Amino acid sequence: MTTDRNSQPRRDPKSTIVLAVECLKGSSKADEWTGDMLETGDIVEEILIGSGSSSSGSRSIRYKAPFKNGKRGVQKILHNSFKNKETSIVVRVRRGRDGFAELHACVVPESGYKNKYVLRSIEDPNYAVGFTDRSEAECSELQDSRSSRIVSALQRAKLQDGYVDYPWEKRMQELLQVPKSSSFLSLLLLPKASDGAASRYNDLEDTLARVNAWLCASQASGVPVVFMNIQTESLLTKISGETASSTVNAGSLSDFSRLANVSLYGFEDYHGVDLGVVRAARLWYAPLCGEFAIEVKIKEDDTKLGFAISRTEELIKPSDHRGLTGSVSKTVRKKTGPEQGFIYISSVMDDDDDNVPSTRSGLSNLYKEAKSASRLLVVSRVSNQKVLPWMVSSTGAVKCFDTVSLSQKLSLHRHAKVPILIHVFLWDRALPPPSAGSGSFRSVCRPPVMAALPPEIQLTRQPGRNQIQPLTAADIPNDGVLGDEADIRLDRDTAGETSFRFHCFSLPNN
C-alpha cells in the first residue's frame, strides 16, 4: 500500500540524502538547458529498466525512491541489467516542487571504469548522465543556480578536434587530371655563394631579386606563366670552420635584427655540432591559362614526329628537319639568352597532307597559334612526368631537363609505336569546341584565381609589354559558356593587358 506523501514526517532537507542526476556530457545542441532533458541537480524519483520500459510495460522492472544504498545500489542495478542485456532504461526526475522530466536512454559502461555505468540518451548519444548522492538542499541550490551555471558552462565550453579518415589514394587517382601528380609549379632558389669556398652567401634580398629576374626573363621570352606566391624555405646543413665562426650567433635578442636578411645563420646543438640554416626562396607560379594535354599517335609508316624541342636558351635551325624525327645529330644549337630551363616546341614540319604525327594531332596548329601570339609552346609534361625547371643551385645554375635525352625518349616512342602524351602551357582561353577536334585535346587544370590587389596598393613601376599582370575584377569578362559545355568558359583567372576572346583554329582528326 502506497503511503500518502503528505502524511510523512517532516524531514530536514539539509540532512536528507537523495539520488541526484549528474550531467556528464551535453547534447550536440545543448538541449540539456531547455528544461526538457535531465539537468544536474534533478532528484531521481523512479527508474524503469527493461525492453518494455514504460508505465505499462510488462517486462520492465520498476525502482522507486528512496533507493537502497543510493548511488552504489543503483550502480549495482545497472551492472546487473547490462549483464543481462537489458540496457533500455527510463529515468523520471523531480525538479523543484512540481516540475518533472524523464529520459529514455540506454545503459553503457563509463569510459575508463570497469564496473561503472552511465546513461546515454537514445535521441542524442552525445548526451550522457550519471548518478550521485546529494542532499535535497544541494539539489535545490543547483536548480536555483541554473542561469549562472549556463554562463559558467559557456565559459568552460571548448571546441573539440580529432582525426577523420580520408581516401587519399582514391581522390588522387580520380580527381586529378594527371593521377597522383599536382598542378602546383614551383622553383627553389638557393642563395648564391659569394666566395669560391661557399662559406659565405649573398643576403636574402639578393635571392629574392634573382627570383624576380628569372620570372621576368621567362615572361619576356614568351613563357606563358604568372606569379602566384613566394616564400622562404629553411634548409638544415652542417657547417664548420670559417662558416661556423661567422654565422653561429650568441642567441641574444639583438641578433634577431641581424638575421632578418641573411641567407645563412647557424647554431650549436647539444652535442657541440655547428648546424647551419640556409634560407632559400621558393617561387610558386602557374601557367597563364592552365595546362593542355595533346596525344600524339604514331602510325606504322611514320618516320618522323614532325616537331623539334629545345630549351629556352637554345635555338634549333628550322630548316633542318632531320632533328624533327627525334634525332639530334643534325640539330644546330646556340645561345640566345639567359637559361630559364623551360622545354618548348621550337619548330614543326609544314605538312598539309597529314603525313606526320604533329600535324594529325593538331600540335602544328597549336604551335603556329603560339608563334603568331609571340608565345612559346612550353612543354610541361611528357608521359605525365613534369619536365619543368625545379631548382637553382648556389652557383646560379638552373637544374632542368636535358633536351638530348628527351629527344631520344620521343624517338623511342616513335620506334615502339607508342602514343606520346604531351602537356603544354596555354596562353589563351581559346579552347576548341569538343566537336571541332578528335578528342585528343583535354584540359588538365585551370590556374588558381588570383585575387585583385586593393586600390590602396599600387605598383610603383608599370609593367612592360612582355610582363604579365593579374586581371582586376573589373577586367575579367563575364561571359557565359561555350555551347552546352559548362566546364569550358570564356573567363580567365589571370591575364595580360587585354581581355582574351575565343578564336577557333582547326584541329584535324588524329
N, C-alpha and C positions, 0 to 999 in steps of 0.2 A: 504494500500500500504506500502510495506517494504522500509524503508529509507536506502540508502547506508551508510554503516558504515564509509566509508572514507570521507563522506560529513558532518559527525557530528562535532560539535565544539570541539576543543581540551580541554580535561579535565585534572585536576590535580590529578594524581594517589594517592597523599597523602591524599586528602580530599574526593575522591570518595569511597563511601561505597558499597560493593558488598556482595552477599550471598556466603559464602565460606563453604567448607567441613571441618568437624572436625572428624577425625578418633577416635572412642570411644574404639573399641576393635579390635585387629588384628586378622587376619585369622589364622587357625590352622597351616599353613605352612609359615606364614609371607609373603604372596604373595602381601600384600599391598605395599611392597617396590620394586616390579618388574616393575612397571610402567604401568601394565595392569589394575590395580584397582585404585580406588579413594584414594587420599592422602590428608593429612591435608594441607590446603592452596590452593587446587584446587578451581577455581571460577565456580560456577554453572551457566550454560547458559540456560538449558532447563530441564523441568520436565514433564513427561508424566505419568498420573495416570489412571488406569482402566484395565479391563481384556484384552483389546486389546492394551496394552502399547507397541506400535511400531510406526515406522514412518508412516505406512499406516493403523494403527489401527483405525477403525471407531468408536469404543466405548471409546477410550481414550480421556482424557482431557489434553490439552497442555498448559503449563505455560512457558513463556519465560522471560529472564532477560530484564530489571530490575524488580524485584519482589516488589510489593507494600507492604510496611511496613516491608520489609526484613525478618529476621528470624521469627518475630512474625506473619507476614502474612502467611508464609509458614507453620508454626505450626498449624494455623487455617485451612489451606487447608488439611493438613494431618489428622487433627481431623475429619473433615467432611468426608473425604474419608474412614477413618477407621469406622466411624459411619455408613456409607452406605455400609460397607463390600466390598469396592473397595480398596484392600490393595496392589495390584500389581502396581509397580512403576518402571520407568526407569529415571535415572538421567544422564544428559550429562554435562560434565565439560570441562573447558578450562585450559590448563596448559602451561604457558609461552605464546609465541606469536602464535605458530601454532600447539601446542600439544593438543589433545583431547582424552577423555576417557569417558566411560559410565559404569553404574552399573545397573544390573537388581536385584531388591530387593523387599521386602515386608515391609509394614508399621506395626510397632509393638509399643505398649506403652513402654516408658522407665521405667525401674525398679525404684521404689521409687517415681515416679511422677504420678499425676493424669491425667493431660491433656498435657503431653509432649510425643512426639513420636520420634522414631529413625527408621533407615532403616537397615534391616538385609539382607545380600546377600543370594540369592536363592541357589547359588552354594556352599557356605560355611556359614552356620548360625552363626558361631563364629564371623564372620566379621561384625561389626556394625559401622555405621557412623551417624553423626548428622549434623546440620547446625548451622552456627554462622555468625554474621556480622563483617566484617573486611574491612579495606581499601585495595585497589589494591596494594599499596606499601608493606603492611604487607604480603599479599599473595605472592608477588614476592620474598620477603625475605625468607619466609618459603620454597618456591620452590627451591631457590638457596642454602638453607642450608640442602638439603636433605641428603647429606653424613654425616654431623655432627649429624643430627637427628637420623640416623640409628644407629650410635655409641652410642648415648645417650639412644635410645630405648633398645639396647643390654645391657647396664649397668643397666637399670631400670627393665629389664625383671626378673620376679620371677616365680619360679615353683609353681604351684597351687596343693593343695591336697584336699582330700574330702573323703567321706564315700560312699561305694557301698554295696548293699545288697549281702548277701552270704547265700546259703541254708545249714546252718549248720546241721540241723536235718537230712536232706536227705543225705548229704555226710557222716555223722557219721553212718547212717544206711546202706548205700550201699557200701562204700569204705573200712570200717574197717572189718576185718575178724571176730572180736568179736564186734558186734554192740554196739556203744556208750561206748567202753572201749579201752583205749590206749594200745599200746605195750611198752610204756616207763616205765621202772622199776627204783625205787629209794628207798633209805633207809635214814631216817632222824636221825642223832645222836645228842642228846642234850649234852652239856658239862657236864662232871662228877662233882658232888658236892664234894668238898674237905673237908667238915665237915658235921656232923650229922644234923645240923640245916639248911643245904642247903643255907647258907648265902654267901658262897664263892665257886667259881668254878675253876677247872683247866683251864689253858690257852688254846688258840685256837690250838696251836701245839699239845697238848695232844689229843684234839678231832680228829684232822687230823690223828694222829698216830693210834688211835683206829679204824678209818675208814679203814686205810691201813691194820691193823691187821685182821679186820673182813673179808675183801675181800681175803686176802692171806689164811686165815684159811678156808674159803668157797671153794676156788680153791683147796687147799691141800686135803680137804675131798672128792673131786670128784664132786663138784657142777660145771657144765659147764657154767661159767659166765665170762665175761670180763669187765674190767674197761672202762667206757665211759667218765665220767666227774665228777668233784666235785666242789661244790660251798658253800659259806657260806650263811646262811639264818637267817635273823633277826626276832626275836620273841619278841613282846612287852609284858611286865608284870609289875605288881605293886610291888614295893619293899618298905621296911620300916626298921627301927631300924639300926642295925649294917651294914646290906647290903647297905642301903641307904647312910650312912655316909662314907662308904669305896669306893663307886662306883660313887656317884654324883660328877662330876668334875666341875671345875670353868669355863670351856668353853674357856680357853686361847689356843693359838696356840701350846704352849709347851705340852699340854695334848695329842695332836694327836699322837705323837710318842709312848706314853704310852698305848694308846688304840689299837695300831696295832695288838697286840697279845692277848688281853684279851677276855674272853668269855662273860663277863657281864660288861656293863657300864650303868650309869644312868644319868638322867637329871630331872630337876624340871619343871613341866608345869606351865601354867599361874595361876592355882589355888593353887599352892604350893604343889601339889601331886608329890611324888617321883616315877618316872617311870624308869623301867629297860629295857634294850635291851639285850636279850640273843642271842649270836651268835652261832647258831647250824651249823652243816655241813651236807649237803645232797650229798650222793653218787649216781651217776647215773651209772647203769650197764646194761648189755644186755646178753641174752643167747648166748652161743658161736656160734650156728648155727640156731638161731630162736626158735620159739615155734612150737609144733606139736599137732594137735587135734586127739584124739582117742575116738571113740564112742563105749562104751561097752554096747551091747544089752543084755537084760535079757529074758530068756525063762521061761515058766511056771514051769518046773521041776527043775530049778536052786535052789540049797540050799546053794551054796557058790559063792562068787565072784571070788575066786581063787587068790587073791593078798592081801597083807597087806601093810599098810602105817606106816610111822614113821617120826620123826623129826631128824635132823642131829646130835643131841646129844643122840639119843635113839637107841636101838637095839632090834628088835623083834626076838625071838628064832625061827629059820627057821623050826624046826621040829614040832612046834605046829601050825597045820593048822586050828585049830578052830578060831584062830584070823583072818584067811583069809576070813571068812564069813562076816566080818564087826563087829563082837562082839569082845570086848577087854578083856573079863573076864579071858581068859587063856593066855593073852599076857604077856611076860616077858620083862621088860624094864630095862636098866641100862645105866649109863652114859658112854660114850665112848670118850668124848672130849668136846671142847667148844661148846656152843649153838649158832649156826648161825640162827636157826629158819626156815630152809627150810623143806618142806614136800617132801618125796620121797617114791617111791615104794621099800619097804625093802625086800620083798620076794614074790614069786609066787609059785603056785602049779605045780608040774610036772604031767601033764595030756596030754598024747599023743592022746587020742581019742576025743578031743574037747568037753569034757563034762562040762567045766567051762567057764564062760564069758571071763576071762582073756586070755584063750588060743584061743577062737574063734575070739576075737578082734585083736589078734596079740600083745597084751600087754606083754605076757610072752616072746615072741621072742625079743621084744624090750628091755625088762629087761635083758635078757641073753646077748644081744649085749652090753648093758651098763656095765654089770658086767665084761665081757671079756675085755672091754676097760678101766677098773678101773674107771668107772664113776658112779655117782648116777643118777638114773632116777627120776629127780626132777619134782614134780607136781607144775605147776604154776597156774592153774585154775581148779576149779571144777564147772561144770554147768555155765561156763563163769565168775565165780567170782574168783578174784585173791586170792590166799592163800599163798602169799609170806610175809616174814617179812617186816615191813614198818617203824619201829621206834625203837630207843634205848633211854631209859629214862635216867635221870640224875643219877640214881643209877647204871647204866650199864646193866639193864635188857633189853633183846630183846623182843619187842612186836611182837608176831606171833600167828598163829592159833593152836588151841588145837586138838591133834590127836584123842582124845576120841569123841568129838562132830562130828568131820569129819567122823570117822568110823561109828558113829550112822547114819549120813546122808546117807552114802553109803549103809548101811544095809536097810534103808528105801526105797532107790531106788530099791533094790532087792525085797523087800516085795511088793512094788507097781508095779513092773514090768515096771518101767520107765527107759529108757536108760540113761547111765551116760556118759556125755561128759567131758573128762579129757584132759587137755593140759599139755604137758611135755616139758622140755628143751632138745633140741637136741645138741649133742656134735660132730656130723659129718654131712657131706653133703650127706650121703648115703641114699637118699630117694628112695624108691622102685618105679619102673615104674607104671603108672596107671593100666596097665594090670595085674600087679602082685598081687594086692590086691582087696578088695571088695569095695573100695571107702570110707571106714570108716576112712582112714587117710587123712588129708589135712593140707597143710602148712598154718600157721597163719601169720607169719611175718618173714622177714629177719632182722637180726641185722643191724644197720646203719654201713655204710662203715667208717672204722677208717683210717684217713689219716696217712701215714707213717711219722715218725719223720725225719727232715732234717739231713744230715750227720754230721753237726757240733754239734748236740745234741746227746750225748751218755749217756747210763746208767752207773752209777758208780758201780753198783752191778749187776752181771749177775743173771738172774732168775734161780731158782731151777727147778727140773724136774716137780714139781707139780704147778709151777707158769705159767701163760699163758701170752704170749706176742702177740701183734698185728703183723700181717704179714706186711712185707715191700712190696713195689710194685713189686720187682723182684721175691718174693717168691710166689706170687699169681698165680696159674696155669691158663693159658689162653686156657682153653678147651672150647669145644662147648657145645651144649645142648644135653640132653639125649633123643635119639629118635627124635620124632617130637614135643616134648613138649618144647616150647620156654621158659616157665616160670620155668623149673627145670634145673638148671645149675650146672656145676661142680665147678665153682669158689666159693670162700667163702669170707666173709667180714673180719673175724678175725680168728685167728688160733693159734696153739701152735708152736712147733718147727719143725714139718714136715708137708708136704702138705697132705691133705686128698684126698682119691680116693674113687670111688664108690665101694661098695661091697653089693650085694643084699642078703637079707635074706627072707625067706618065710613068707608070710602073708596069712594065711588061711582065707577062706570066713567066714564072721560073720553071 
